[in-house]
Amino acid sequence: MSTTSRSLDPDALAALEEERRFLLRSLDDLEREHEAGDVDDVDYETLKDDYTARAARTIRSIESHHARMAEARPP
């Protein structure tokens, strides 16, 4: 499989989109748990920073994947 084919793999895109959903849900859950007092401030900040950074990387990867797909489309 060529590099272009791999970079345009619809399964890879689906996995990235699932990862994005998971991370955004995790951020929502973390917020609720912190508000309920189930997560202390230090753990909350650490987890929030990690989830946010991972979500940002994942979203950038999705956007890059979409851009490669657009470039590969015939005119």
ZAMARGU-4260 file (C-alpha; in steps of 0.2 Angstrom, whole numbers, plus 5000, padded with zeros to 4 digits):
<rodrens>
0) 5000/5000/5000 | 5007/5017/4995 | 5010/5031/5008 | 4995/5041/5000 | 4984/5026/5001
5) 4988/5024/5019 | 4986/5042/5023 | 4969/5042/5015 | 4963/5026/5024 | 4945/5028/5029
10) 4947/5016/5044 | 4961/5028/5050 | 4949/5043/5049 | 4936/5033/5058 | 4948/5029/5072
15) 4953/5047/5073 | 4935/5053/5074 | 4931/5040/5088 | 4946/5045/5097 | 4940/5063/5096
20) 4923/5058/5103 | 4931/5049/5117 | 4942/5063/5122 | 4928/5076/5121 | 4917/5065/5131
25) 4931/5062/5144 | 4933/5081/5146 | 4914/5083/5149 | 4915/5068/5162 | 4930/5076/5170
30) 4921/5093/5172 | 4906/5084/5180 | 4917/5074/5192 | 4927/5089/5197 | 4911/5099/5200
35) 4904/5085/5211 | 4920/5084/5221 | 4925/5067/5215 | 4942/5074/5207 | 4953/5085/5216
40) 4960/5101/5208 | 4978/5094/5205 | 4971/5079/5196 | 4958/5089/5187 | 4971/5101/5180
45) 4983/5087/5175 | 4969/5076/5167 | 4961/5091/5158 | 4978/5097/5151 | 4982/5079/5145
50) 4964/5077/5137 | 4965/5094/5129 | 4982/5092/5121 | 4977/5074/5115 | 4961/5081/5108
55) 4970/5095/5099 | 4982/5083/5091 | 4968/5072/5086 | 4958/5086/5078 | 4973/5092/5069
60) 4976/5074/5062 | 4957/5074/5056 | 4959/5091/5048 | 4975/5085/5039 | 4967/5069/5033
65) 4952/5079/5026 | 4964/5090/5017 | 4974/5076/5010 | 4957/5068/5004 | 4952/5085/4995
70) 4969/5086/4987 | 4968/5068/4980 | 4950/5071/4973 | 4951/5072/4954 | 4946/5089/4947
</rodrens>
